[in-house]
Amino acid sequence: MELSAQYDALAAEYRQAVTDYAYASAHGTLDDWAVAPNMALSPSTDASGTPVNSADQCRALCAANAQCKGATFFETSGQCTVYTTAALEAPVSLAHASAVVPNGQRLLLRIDQLNRQLVAMNDALRQQYARQDPGPGKRNREDRARELSEQYAHLVSEQTDIERLVARQRTVAASRQDMTLRADHAYAWHHVMVGVVGILLIVFLRVAVFVPPPDPTASFKFDLASIALTLGALVASIVVVRTYL
C-alpha cells in the first residue's frame, strides 16, 4: 500500500477512535476499568503479583479493589500486578503485557498514538510531494499538498486538546477512587457506631434492670451515676465517629 493510502486508512482509524471516545463520554463509561494491550504501568513499591489467566481477570481484580489505581497483566509470567499508589505514571509501550486503566485513558492513549502517527506520516507525504518534478498531475499534487498542510495544522492543534483531556481524565479517575474510599470509610464507621451504641445499651439495661438495690439511697445515686456515664460515653462515641466521617 502506498504512503498516501496508508495515511487515509490511518486517518479513518483516527476518526473512529475519536467517535469511540465521544460515545463512551455520552454513556458514562470513561471511568470503567479497561484493558490497554501492549501497554504497562510503571511499577510501585506496594505492587503485588497475583497469578491470573487473562488480562480480563486482571481487570476484574483491579475493579474489586477499592484502592486500585491501575494494574498490569504480564502474559509471559501470567502475573497481575495491582498498583495502589496514587502517583502512577502514564502507561508505556511493552510487548506481551496489558495495562488496566480507566476506559477514558485507554481511548485517549489510542487517540494520542494515532495522532502522532498521522503527524509523522503527514510530514513525510508533504516532503514526498515537494520532491516530485513538475509534470502531469501537478495541479492535483499541489491541491493534495495544500490539503495535507491544513490537516497537519489541525492535527497539531488537536494534540493540545488530547493532552488536556488526558490530564483531566487522570484527575477525574483519582477523584472517583478517593470518593469510593471515603464511602467505604463512612460505611465502616457506621457499623462501629452501631456496635458502640448496642454495647452501651446493654450496659445501661443491665445497670437499670438487673442490679439489685442494696438500699434506696445508694441505689438512686448509683443509677444516676450509671446513666450519666452511659450518656457521656454515648455522646463521646458519636463525636468520635462524626469526626472520621
Contacts in CASP RR format, 6 or more apart in sequence:
PFRMAT RR
TARGET T0000
AUTHOR 0000-0000-0000
METHOD contacts of the structure
MODEL  1
MELSAQYDALAAEYRQAVTDYAYASAHGTLDDWAVAPNMALSPSTDASGT
PVNSADQCRALCAANAQCKGATFFETSGQCTVYTTAALEAPVSLAHASAV
VPNGQRLLLRIDQLNRQLVAMNDALRQQYARQDPGPGKRNREDRARELSE
QYAHLVSEQTDIERLVARQRTVAASRQDMTLRADHAYAWHHVMVGVVGIL
LIVFLRVAVFVPPPDPTASFKFDLASIALTLGALVASIVVVRTYL
1 9 0 8 1.000
3 121 0 8 1.000
3 124 0 8 1.000
3 125 0 8 1.000
3 128 0 8 1.000
4 125 0 8 1.000
4 144 0 8 1.000
6 121 0 8 1.000
7 118 0 8 1.000
7 121 0 8 1.000
7 122 0 8 1.000
7 125 0 8 1.000
10 114 0 8 1.000
10 117 0 8 1.000
10 118 0 8 1.000
10 121 0 8 1.000
11 118 0 8 1.000
11 151 0 8 1.000
13 114 0 8 1.000
14 111 0 8 1.000
14 114 0 8 1.000
14 115 0 8 1.000
14 118 0 8 1.000
17 107 0 8 1.000
17 110 0 8 1.000
17 111 0 8 1.000
17 114 0 8 1.000
18 111 0 8 1.000
20 107 0 8 1.000
21 104 0 8 1.000
21 107 0 8 1.000
21 108 0 8 1.000
21 111 0 8 1.000
24 30 0 8 1.000
24 103 0 8 1.000
24 104 0 8 1.000
24 107 0 8 1.000
29 103 0 8 1.000
30 102 0 8 1.000
30 103 0 8 1.000
30 104 0 8 1.000
30 107 0 8 1.000
30 169 0 8 1.000
30 172 0 8 1.000
31 102 0 8 1.000
31 103 0 8 1.000
31 104 0 8 1.000
31 172 0 8 1.000
31 173 0 8 1.000
31 176 0 8 1.000
32 102 0 8 1.000
32 103 0 8 1.000
33 59 0 8 1.000
33 62 0 8 1.000
33 63 0 8 1.000
33 68 0 8 1.000
33 70 0 8 1.000
33 100 0 8 1.000
33 101 0 8 1.000
33 102 0 8 1.000
33 103 0 8 1.000
34 59 0 8 1.000
34 100 0 8 1.000
34 101 0 8 1.000
34 102 0 8 1.000
34 103 0 8 1.000
34 104 0 8 1.000
34 106 0 8 1.000
35 55 0 8 1.000
35 56 0 8 1.000
35 58 0 8 1.000
35 59 0 8 1.000
35 73 0 8 1.000
35 98 0 8 1.000
35 99 0 8 1.000
35 100 0 8 1.000
35 106 0 8 1.000
36 91 0 8 1.000
36 98 0 8 1.000
36 99 0 8 1.000
36 100 0 8 1.000
36 101 0 8 1.000
36 105 0 8 1.000
36 106 0 8 1.000
36 109 0 8 1.000
36 110 0 8 1.000
37 55 0 8 1.000
37 98 0 8 1.000
38 93 0 8 1.000
38 94 0 8 1.000
38 95 0 8 1.000
38 96 0 8 1.000
38 97 0 8 1.000
38 98 0 8 1.000
39 91 0 8 1.000
39 92 0 8 1.000
39 93 0 8 1.000
39 94 0 8 1.000
39 97 0 8 1.000
39 98 0 8 1.000
39 99 0 8 1.000
39 101 0 8 1.000
39 109 0 8 1.000
40 72 0 8 1.000
40 74 0 8 1.000
40 91 0 8 1.000
40 92 0 8 1.000
40 93 0 8 1.000
40 94 0 8 1.000
40 97 0 8 1.000
40 98 0 8 1.000
40 99 0 8 1.000
41 70 0 8 1.000
41 71 0 8 1.000
41 72 0 8 1.000
41 81 0 8 1.000
41 83 0 8 1.000
41 88 0 8 1.000
41 89 0 8 1.000
41 91 0 8 1.000
41 99 0 8 1.000
41 100 0 8 1.000
41 101 0 8 1.000
42 88 0 8 1.000
42 89 0 8 1.000
42 92 0 8 1.000
43 72 0 8 1.000
43 81 0 8 1.000
43 83 0 8 1.000
44 83 0 8 1.000
44 84 0 8 1.000
44 85 0 8 1.000
44 87 0 8 1.000
44 88 0 8 1.000
45 85 0 8 1.000
46 83 0 8 1.000
46 84 0 8 1.000
46 85 0 8 1.000
47 81 0 8 1.000
47 82 0 8 1.000
47 83 0 8 1.000
48 81 0 8 1.000
48 82 0 8 1.000
49 79 0 8 1.000
49 80 0 8 1.000
49 81 0 8 1.000
49 82 0 8 1.000
50 61 0 8 1.000
50 79 0 8 1.000
50 80 0 8 1.000
50 81 0 8 1.000
50 82 0 8 1.000
51 78 0 8 1.000
51 79 0 8 1.000
51 80 0 8 1.000
52 58 0 8 1.000
52 61 0 8 1.000
52 73 0 8 1.000
52 78 0 8 1.000
52 79 0 8 1.000
52 80 0 8 1.000
53 78 0 8 1.000
54 73 0 8 1.000
55 73 0 8 1.000
55 75 0 8 1.000
55 98 0 8 1.000
55 100 0 8 1.000
57 73 0 8 1.000
57 80 0 8 1.000
58 71 0 8 1.000
58 72 0 8 1.000
58 73 0 8 1.000
58 80 0 8 1.000
58 82 0 8 1.000
58 98 0 8 1.000
58 100 0 8 1.000
59 71 0 8 1.000
59 100 0 8 1.000
61 68 0 8 1.000
61 71 0 8 1.000
61 80 0 8 1.000
61 82 0 8 1.000
62 68 0 8 1.000
62 70 0 8 1.000
62 71 0 8 1.000
62 82 0 8 1.000
62 100 0 8 1.000
65 82 0 8 1.000
65 84 0 8 1.000
66 177 0 8 1.000
66 180 0 8 1.000
66 181 0 8 1.000
66 184 0 8 1.000
67 84 0 8 1.000
67 177 0 8 1.000
67 181 0 8 1.000
68 82 0 8 1.000
68 83 0 8 1.000
68 84 0 8 1.000
68 177 0 8 1.000
69 83 0 8 1.000
69 84 0 8 1.000
69 85 0 8 1.000
69 86 0 8 1.000
69 88 0 8 1.000
69 174 0 8 1.000
69 177 0 8 1.000
70 82 0 8 1.000
70 83 0 8 1.000
70 88 0 8 1.000
70 99 0 8 1.000
70 100 0 8 1.000
70 101 0 8 1.000
71 80 0 8 1.000
71 81 0 8 1.000
71 82 0 8 1.000
71 83 0 8 1.000
71 99 0 8 1.000
71 100 0 8 1.000
72 80 0 8 1.000
72 81 0 8 1.000
72 83 0 8 1.000
72 97 0 8 1.000
72 98 0 8 1.000
72 99 0 8 1.000
72 100 0 8 1.000
73 79 0 8 1.000
73 80 0 8 1.000
73 81 0 8 1.000
73 97 0 8 1.000
73 98 0 8 1.000
73 99 0 8 1.000
73 100 0 8 1.000
74 80 0 8 1.000
74 81 0 8 1.000
74 96 0 8 1.000
74 97 0 8 1.000
75 96 0 8 1.000
75 97 0 8 1.000
75 98 0 8 1.000
76 96 0 8 1.000
86 174 0 8 1.000
90 109 0 8 1.000
90 166 0 8 1.000
91 99 0 8 1.000
91 101 0 8 1.000
91 105 0 8 1.000
91 109 0 8 1.000
99 106 0 8 1.000
101 109 0 8 1.000
102 169 0 8 1.000
102 173 0 8 1.000
104 169 0 8 1.000
105 166 0 8 1.000
105 169 0 8 1.000
105 170 0 8 1.000
105 173 0 8 1.000
108 162 0 8 1.000
108 165 0 8 1.000
108 166 0 8 1.000
108 169 0 8 1.000
109 166 0 8 1.000
111 162 0 8 1.000
112 159 0 8 1.000
112 162 0 8 1.000
112 163 0 8 1.000
112 166 0 8 1.000
115 155 0 8 1.000
115 158 0 8 1.000
115 159 0 8 1.000
115 162 0 8 1.000
116 159 0 8 1.000
118 151 0 8 1.000
118 155 0 8 1.000
119 152 0 8 1.000
119 155 0 8 1.000
119 156 0 8 1.000
119 159 0 8 1.000
122 148 0 8 1.000
122 151 0 8 1.000
122 152 0 8 1.000
122 155 0 8 1.000
123 152 0 8 1.000
125 148 0 8 1.000
126 145 0 8 1.000
126 148 0 8 1.000
126 149 0 8 1.000
126 152 0 8 1.000
129 141 0 8 1.000
129 144 0 8 1.000
129 145 0 8 1.000
129 148 0 8 1.000
130 145 0 8 1.000
132 141 0 8 1.000
185 244 0 8 1.000
185 245 0 8 1.000
186 245 0 8 1.000
189 241 0 8 1.000
189 244 0 8 1.000
189 245 0 8 1.000
190 241 0 8 1.000
192 241 0 8 1.000
193 237 0 8 1.000
193 238 0 8 1.000
193 241 0 8 1.000
196 234 0 8 1.000
196 237 0 8 1.000
196 241 0 8 1.000
197 234 0 8 1.000
197 237 0 8 1.000
200 230 0 8 1.000
200 233 0 8 1.000
200 234 0 8 1.000
200 237 0 8 1.000
203 230 0 8 1.000
204 226 0 8 1.000
204 227 0 8 1.000
204 230 0 8 1.000
207 222 0 8 1.000
207 223 0 8 1.000
207 226 0 8 1.000
207 227 0 8 1.000
207 230 0 8 1.000
208 223 0 8 1.000
208 226 0 8 1.000
208 227 0 8 1.000
211 222 0 8 1.000
213 219 0 8 1.000
213 222 0 8 1.000
END
